[in-house]
Amino acid sequence: MRYSRAFRVLTVLALVVPASLTAWAAPGVASAAAPAMCAGLTANLTGAGSLSKCTDPANTGGAGKLVANLVKKTAVVTWNKTGTSTFSLVYVTVTKDEKEIKGCAKGTTEILFSGSVTGGTGAAIKSIPKGQKVTAEVCVSKTNVTLEPGAVITF
């Protein structure tokens, strides 16, 4: 009798625990949406610029104003009426072309940016949460910074 009671308790636990874990995991899966991306970047050499053609317009507004501090290696995007995203930056100059179909124009320098989101406000924090990786490939000329042809900024 003692063994059958223990067997029933273990059976109930075997059925309840996985169901509970599934309930906890489901919200995480649903919130793990595709990263936000912007296909347009125009900035000056001081780090002020704008992002356009951004995905997830409900949370990014489809565009934003960028202010980067390259000395402090930080940046802030003020999204179009949906909040802000702050992030850290690490960047390196590409010394050897990566054999892309469309690279930076002759006379420009390709820079690879990476970093992570350090905070944010408003609806933007829903799709660009703290800890999210940030990556971009840009072309730097004597006067401005643009995305490498065919590249996107990923948040």
C-alpha positions, -999 to 999 in steps of 0.1 A, spaced: 0 0 0 28 23 9 45 18 -25 13 24 -45 8 57 -27 43 68 -35 38 57 -71 7 78 -73 25 109 -59 54 104 -83 30 100 -112 11 132 -103 45 151 -100 56 137 -133 25 151 -150 23 184 -131 59 196 -132 64 194 -170 30 212 -175 41 239 -150 75 243 -168 57 246 -201 35 274 -187 66 293 -175 85 288 -208 57 298 -231 59 336 -222 96 335 -228 92 320 -262 65 344 -272 86 374 -261 117 361 -280 107 380 -311 130 387 -340 155 415 -333 146 450 -344 165 462 -374 170 494 -393 180 494 -430 188 532 -431 215 552 -413 227 587 -420 251 603 -395 278 629 -394 313 622 -380 304 636 -346 279 608 -341 246 626 -346 223 610 -372 190 593 -379 178 557 -384 151 548 -409 133 518 -424 132 502 -389 112 470 -382 87 466 -354 71 500 -359 48 495 -329 78 497 -306 104 517 -327 81 540 -345 99 529 -377 127 555 -373 148 572 -347 174 599 -339 209 586 -331 234 603 -308 267 584 -304 296 593 -282 325 575 -298 349 585 -271 327 571 -243 316 543 -267 279 548 -259 249 557 -280 212 566 -276 184 562 -301 153 583 -295 127 563 -314 98 580 -332 73 585 -303 80 551 -287 109 556 -262 146 553 -262 174 527 -264 208 531 -249 237 509 -258 274 504 -255 297 503 -286 328 485 -296 341 491 -331 370 479 -353 382 490 -387 380 462 -413 415 458 -427 407 430 -451 375 430 -472 350 402 -462 343 394 -499 309 410 -498 289 414 -530 285 451 -522 312 466 -500 319 502 -490 327 526 -518 363 533 -527 378 560 -505 357 551 -475 366 530 -445 345 500 -433 338 498 -396 322 469 -377 302 480 -347 290 457 -320 277 462 -284 248 456 -262 217 474 -250 222 490 -216 187 503 -211 158 521 -226 123 535 -220 88 532 -233 75 507 -258 110 504 -274 123 484 -244 98 456 -253 115 448 -286 150 460 -277 155 448 -241 186 453 -219 213 429 -229 202 426 -265 232 426 -289 237 455 -313 256 450 -346 262 471 -377 286 474 -407 291 510 -417 311 530 -443 329 561 -431 338 589 -456 355 622 -449 321 637 -441 295 611 -431 286 576 -419 262 553 -438 254 516 -436 274 494 -458 253 486 -489 229 457 -481 237 459 -444 213 466 -415 217 477 -379 204 449 -357 192 455 -321 
